Amino acid sequence: MPVQLNTEYLNSFISYEDYEKIKPSVSLAHDFLHKKTGLGSEFTGWVTLPTDCDREEFFRIQETASKISPKTDLFIVIGIGGSYLGARAVIELIKSRNYNDLPKATPNIYFAGNSISATDLNDLLKICEGKDISINVVSKSGTTLEPALAFRVFKRFLEEKYGQEEARKRIFCTTDRQNGKLKQLADEEGYETFVIPEDIGGRYSVLTAVGLLPIAVAGINVDELLLGAKLAQEDLACADLNQNDCYRYAAIRNILYGSKAKSIEILASYEPNFAMMSEWLKQLFGESEGKDNKGIFPASAIFSTDLHSMGQYIQSGTRNIFETIVYFEKPRNDILIEATDGDADGLDFLSGKTIAFVNKSAFLGTLKAHADGGVPNMVLKMPEITPFEVGYLIYFFEKACAISSYILGVNPFDQPGVEAYKKNMVTLLRQ
């Protein structure tokens, strides 16, 4: 399996009896999800998406991406939450967090509509000056404030730059199949549209057109991405806790939360390119589990970077945290450490070794130190960063989140609390 759960550093925190006690809850959660009898079951289309996806639209996504690239310098993705996080996470993990600064044959990709900052929006408009632009607005309704405002700005920008007819050819909408303001506008203007499935919520939508169009524009093999997710769908369909690493991960989270008073999960990696994937995971778990005064708080860190800022707290602070490390065994590229004249920095003892070897040593040393300091650690090991492995990882986490939420006793697929700030904000805006 491309993702393997290592629980070596949990032995002193979780007992055999803990696993036995939670097995009935895991089995029930499995039935809730697969028999569609649990809360929010109308939003479980992602469970079989890798095998049931709309092949016609999938091929159209690839064709459209190939048409966008030659005529586009900057591709602007307008969306918030699940409408942009998954796509950005995959692009930065597979390509690079420095994607826009690297030489390549594909457009630079920027993300807008995920804040209400005038400064940020103006900065992006300045970047667009003198460039050929295409945009992808992602919204089921078309009325969510942040992306709707950004779309207003960029729609006007394109129409002033190209004229209405050419602008129409550079605007792509990912929205509801039939309803909503954005769908209505797209039909009136003749924009090319892609579908957000009715039975898949935003934070579970990265393997739909929501994520696949920007990912394909970035030149990533979306066939391989879906093949990885398909293998995960097959591998992780087993209800047996002992045979399913995804279910074991979900179970362990709930054991640590429920009986060990561990209320904060630090999602960590030793690859800086994983940072946006952590942001997607924070939405996935935070929005799914944080209900009814329950839920594990999802935090994130990049090691070894954050060991020099948060390392002290993790090692010796309040013992209410546990860590999940996503570790990639093989880097995309490596660097050999060479000896220097005079050994001024005292590191010549590393000559002949590689940067990846040093990173692995930091990983192993930190695991032991944190476990000795009273922090439970789980490790999700992956061989390398490829579209296939990343597709598998996405499905792994989506399913783990749904199972974990059902074990916790909450609906994994709604987000009623998100509406509170929106209502207050609209009230203030109308004054």
C-alpha positions in Angstrom: 0.0 0.0 0.0 1.3 3.5 -0.8 0.4 4.7 2.7 1.5 2.7 5.6 0.7 3.5 9.3 3.5 3.0 11.7 2.4 2.9 15.4 5.8 2.0 17.0 5.8 5.2 19.0 2.3 4.6 20.4 3.0 1.5 22.4 3.3 3.2 25.7 0.1 5.3 25.2 -2.4 2.8 23.8 -3.2 -0.7 25.0 -4.7 -3.8 23.4 -7.8 -3.2 25.5 -8.1 0.3 24.0 -8.3 -1.2 20.5 -10.8 -3.9 21.6 -13.1 -1.3 23.2 -13.3 0.9 20.1 -13.8 -1.9 17.5 -17.7 -1.9 17.7 -17.6 1.9 17.1 -15.4 1.5 14.0 -17.6 -1.3 12.7 -20.7 0.9 13.1 -19.0 3.9 11.4 -18.1 1.6 8.5 -21.7 0.6 8.1 -22.9 4.2 8.4 -20.6 5.2 5.5 -20.9 2.2 3.2 -24.6 1.5 3.8 -25.4 5.2 3.7 -27.3 5.1 7.0 -25.2 7.7 8.9 -25.7 11.4 9.3 -25.1 13.3 6.1 -25.2 10.2 3.9 -26.5 12.3 1.0 -23.0 13.7 0.7 -21.0 10.5 0.4 -20.6 10.5 -3.4 -16.8 10.8 -2.9 -16.6 7.3 -1.5 -17.0 5.7 -4.9 -15.9 8.7 -7.0 -12.6 7.1 -8.2 -14.6 4.3 -9.9 -17.8 6.2 -10.6 -16.5 9.5 -11.9 -18.1 11.1 -15.0 -15.6 10.0 -17.6 -16.9 12.4 -20.3 -16.4 15.4 -18.0 -13.0 14.0 -16.9 -11.8 13.9 -20.5 -13.2 17.4 -21.1 -11.2 18.7 -18.1 -8.0 17.4 -19.7 -8.9 18.8 -23.1 -9.8 22.2 -21.6 -6.5 22.3 -19.6 -4.6 21.6 -22.8 -6.4 24.5 -24.5 -5.9 26.9 -21.6 -2.1 26.5 -21.3 -0.9 27.8 -24.7 -2.9 31.1 -24.4 -2.4 31.7 -20.7 0.4 33.2 -18.7 -1.6 33.4 -15.4 -4.4 31.1 -14.4 -6.5 32.6 -11.6 -8.5 30.1 -9.5 -11.2 32.0 -7.6 -12.7 30.1 -4.6 -12.6 29.7 -0.8 -12.3 26.7 1.5 -12.7 23.4 -0.3 -13.1 25.3 -3.6 -9.4 26.1 -3.7 -7.4 24.4 -0.8 -7.3 20.9 -2.3 -6.1 22.1 -5.7 -3.5 24.3 -4.3 -2.3 21.6 -1.9 -1.9 19.0 -4.7 -0.1 21.5 -7.0 2.4 22.6 -4.3 3.0 19.1 -3.0 3.6 17.5 -6.4 5.3 20.4 -8.2 6.6 22.9 -5.6 5.5 25.6 -3.2 7.7 27.7 -5.5 5.7 26.6 -8.5 5.2 30.1 -9.9 8.9 30.9 -9.7 10.1 27.8 -11.6 10.7 27.6 -15.4 7.9 25.4 -16.9 5.6 25.0 -19.9 2.4 25.6 -17.9 0.9 28.8 -16.7 1.6 30.3 -13.3 -1.4 29.6 -11.0 -2.7 32.1 -8.4 -5.6 31.8 -6.0 -8.0 34.6 -5.3 -11.4 34.9 -3.5 -10.2 33.3 -0.3 -10.0 36.5 1.7 -11.6 40.0 1.7 -8.2 41.8 1.6 -8.2 44.8 -0.8 -4.4 44.8 -0.6 -4.0 41.2 -1.6 -6.5 41.6 -4.5 -4.7 44.7 -5.8 -1.3 43.0 -5.6 -2.6 40.2 -7.8 -4.1 42.6 -10.3 -0.7 44.2 -10.6 0.9 40.8 -11.3 -1.7 40.4 -14.1 -0.7 43.5 -15.9 0.8 42.8 -19.3 0.0 39.0 -19.0 -2.5 36.8 -20.7 -5.1 35.7 -18.1 -7.7 32.9 -17.8 -9.8 32.4 -14.7 -11.6 29.5 -13.1 -14.3 30.6 -10.6 -15.4 27.7 -8.3 -18.6 28.1 -6.3 -21.7 25.9 -6.0 -24.0 28.9 -5.4 -22.1 31.8 -6.9 -23.1 34.0 -3.9 -20.4 33.2 -1.3 -19.1 36.7 -0.5 -15.3 36.3 -0.9 -15.2 34.5 -4.3 -18.2 36.4 -5.7 -16.4 39.8 -5.0 -13.2 38.6 -6.5 -15.0 37.3 -9.6 -16.6 40.7 -10.1 -13.2 42.3 -10.1 -11.6 39.8 -12.5 -14.6 39.5 -14.8 -14.4 43.3 -15.3 -10.6 43.1 -15.7 -10.9 40.5 -18.5 -13.7 42.3 -20.3 -11.7 45.6 -20.3 -8.6 43.8 -21.5 -10.0 41.5 -24.1 -13.6 42.6 -24.8 -16.6 40.6 -23.8 -16.4 38.0 -26.5 -12.8 37.0 -25.9 -13.3 37.3 -22.1 -16.1 34.7 -22.3 -13.5 32.2 -23.8 -11.2 32.8 -20.8 -13.7 32.3 -18.0 -14.4 28.8 -16.8 -17.0 28.1 -14.1 -17.1 25.1 -11.8 -20.5 25.1 -10.2 -23.8 23.4 -9.6 -25.2 21.3 -12.5 -28.5 23.1 -12.7 -29.0 25.8 -10.0 -27.4 28.8 -8.5 -26.5 32.4 -9.5 -23.2 31.3 -11.0 -24.8 28.6 -13.2 -27.4 31.1 -14.3 -24.7 33.6 -15.3 -22.6 31.0 -17.0 -25.5 29.9 -19.1 -26.4 33.5 -20.1 -22.8 34.4 -21.0 -21.8 31.1 -22.6 -18.9 30.3 -20.2 -17.7 26.7 -20.3 -18.8 25.0 -17.1 -17.8 22.0 -15.0 -19.9 20.3 -12.4 -19.6 20.2 -8.6 -21.5 16.9 -7.8 -24.6 17.4 -5.6 -23.5 14.5 -3.4 -20.0 15.8 -2.6 -19.3 18.6 -0.2 -16.5 21.2 -0.8 -13.9 19.8 1.5 -14.3 16.3 -0.1 -14.3 17.7 -3.7 -10.6 17.8 -4.6 -10.9 14.8 -7.0 -13.8 16.4 -8.8 -13.6 19.2 -11.4 -13.2 21.5 -8.4 -9.6 20.4 -8.0 -8.9 18.5 -11.2 -9.1 21.5 -13.6 -6.4 23.6 -11.9 -4.4 20.5 -11.2 -4.5 19.6 -14.9 -3.6 23.1 -15.9 -0.5 22.8 -13.7 0.5 19.8 -15.9 0.0 17.1 -13.3 -1.2 13.7 -14.5 -4.8 13.6 -13.3 -5.2 10.0 -14.6 -2.5 8.9 -12.2 -4.1 10.9 -9.4 -7.4 9.1 -9.8 -5.7 5.7 -10.2 -4.1 6.2 -6.8 -7.5 7.1 -5.3 -9.0 4.1 -7.0 -6.5 1.8 -5.4 -7.2 3.4 -2.0 -10.9 2.9 -2.5 -10.2 -0.8 -3.0 -7.6 -1.2 -0.3 -9.5 0.7 2.4 -13.0 -1.0 1.9 -12.3 -3.6 4.5 -14.2 -3.2 7.8 -11.6 -5.1 9.8 -9.7 -2.6 12.0 -6.6 -4.9 12.0 -6.5 -5.0 8.2 -7.2 -1.3 7.5 -4.6 1.4 8.3 -7.1 4.1 7.5 -9.5 2.8 10.1 -6.7 2.3 12.6 -5.7 5.9 12.2 -9.3 7.0 12.7 -9.6 4.8 15.8 -6.3 5.9 17.3 -7.3 9.5 17.0 -10.5 8.8 18.9 -8.8 6.7 21.6 -6.2 9.5 22.2 -9.0 12.1 22.3 -11.6 10.2 24.3 -9.6 8.4 27.0 -6.2 10.0 26.9 -7.2 13.7 26.9 -5.3 14.5 23.7 -7.4 17.2 22.1 -4.9 18.7 19.6 -3.5 16.9 16.6 -0.3 18.3 15.0 -0.2 17.3 11.3 3.5 17.4 10.4 5.8 16.6 7.6 9.5 17.0 6.8 8.7 18.4 3.4 7.9 22.2 3.1 5.9 21.4 0.0 3.4 19.7 2.3 2.4 23.0 4.0 -0.8 23.6 1.9 -1.8 19.9 2.2 -1.8 20.5 5.9 -4.1 23.5 5.4 -6.5 21.3 3.4 -6.4 18.7 6.1 -7.1 21.3 8.8 -10.3 22.2 6.9 -11.2 18.6 6.3 -10.9 17.5 9.9 -11.8 20.8 11.6 -15.0 21.4 9.6 -16.0 17.7 9.8 -15.4 17.0 13.5 -15.7 20.4 15.3 -19.4 20.2 16.3 -21.6 19.7 19.4 -18.7 21.0 21.6 -16.6 18.1 20.4 -13.6 17.5 18.1 -9.8 17.3 17.9 -8.3 20.6 17.1 -6.1 20.3 13.9 -2.8 22.1 13.9 0.1 21.8 11.6 3.9 22.1 11.5 6.7 21.6 9.0 9.8 20.0 10.5 12.6 20.6 11.1 11.7 24.3 10.5 9.1 24.5 13.3 11.3 22.6 15.7 13.1 25.9 16.1 9.9 27.7 17.0 7.3 25.2 18.4 9.7 22.5 19.3 10.0 23.6 22.9 6.3 23.5 23.5 5.8 20.2 21.7 8.6 18.7 23.8 7.7 20.1 27.2 4.4 22.0 27.1 0.9 20.9 28.1 0.5 17.2 27.4 -2.8 17.6 25.4 -1.2 17.0 21.9 -0.4 14.1 19.6 1.4 14.1 16.3 0.7 12.6 12.9 3.7 12.6 10.7 3.4 12.2 6.9 6.9 11.0 5.9 8.1 10.6 2.3 11.0 8.1 2.1 12.4 9.2 -1.2 12.9 12.9 -2.2 12.3 14.1 -5.7 15.9 15.2 -5.9 18.8 14.9 -3.5 22.0 16.8 -2.8 25.4 15.2 -1.9 27.2 16.9 1.0 30.9 17.6 0.1 33.8 18.4 2.3 35.1 22.0 2.5 38.5 23.5 3.0 39.1 24.0 6.7 35.8 22.6 7.9 34.7 26.0 9.1 31.2 25.0 10.1 32.3 21.7 11.7 30.1 19.6 9.4 32.7 17.8 7.4 31.7 14.6 9.3 28.7 14.6 7.0 30.7 14.6 3.8 29.7 11.8 1.5 26.2 11.7 2.9 23.1 13.4 1.5 20.7 16.1 2.6 17.9 13.4 2.6 19.9 11.3 5.0 20.2 14.2 7.4 16.5 14.9 7.1 15.7 11.3 7.9 18.0 11.4 10.9 16.1 14.5 12.1 12.8 12.7 11.6 13.9 9.6 13.6 15.6 11.7 16.4 12.5 13.9 16.8 10.1 10.9 16.9 12.0 9.4 19.8 12.4 12.7 21.6 8.7 13.6 21.4 7.6 10.1 22.4 10.0 10.3 25.4 8.5 13.7 26.2 5.0 12.2 26.5 3.7 13.0 22.9 2.1 10.1 21.1 3.3 9.8 17.5 1.8 8.1 14.4 3.7 8.0 11.2 2.1 7.7 7.8 4.9 6.5 5.5 4.8 7.0 1.8 7.5 5.9 -0.8 7.6 9.2 -2.7 5.6 12.2 -4.0 3.9 11.3 -7.2 0.4 11.9 -8.5 -0.5 8.3 -7.8 0.7 8.4 -4.2 -0.9 11.7 -3.6 -4.3 10.5 -5.0 -4.1 7.6 -2.6 -3.3 9.9 0.3 -6.2 12.2 -0.4 -8.7 9.3 -0.4 -7.0 7.9 2.7 -7.5 11.1 4.7 -11.1 11.7 3.4 -12.2 8.3 4.5 -10.3 8.5 7.8 -12.0 11.8 8.5 -15.5 10.4 7.8 -14.9 7.3 9.9 -13.4 9.3 12.7 -16.3 11.7 12.7 -18.8 8.9 12.9 -16.9 7.3 15.8 -17.1 10.7 17.5 -20.8 10.9 17.0 -21.1 13.9 14.7 -22.1 14.5 11.1 -18.9 14.5 8.9 -20.5 16.4 6.1 -22.2 19.6 7.4 -20.8 22.8 8.8 -23.6 24.7 10.5 -21.2 26.8 12.6 -19.8 28.4 9.5 -23.0 30.2 8.9 -22.9 32.2 12.2 -20.2 34.7 11.1 -21.8 35.1 7.6 -25.1 36.1 9.1 -23.5 38.7 11.4 -21.4 40.1 8.6 -24.3 40.5 6.2 -26.3 42.3 9.0 -23.4 44.7 9.4 -23.0 45.2 5.7 -26.7 46.1 5.3 -26.6 48.8 8.0 
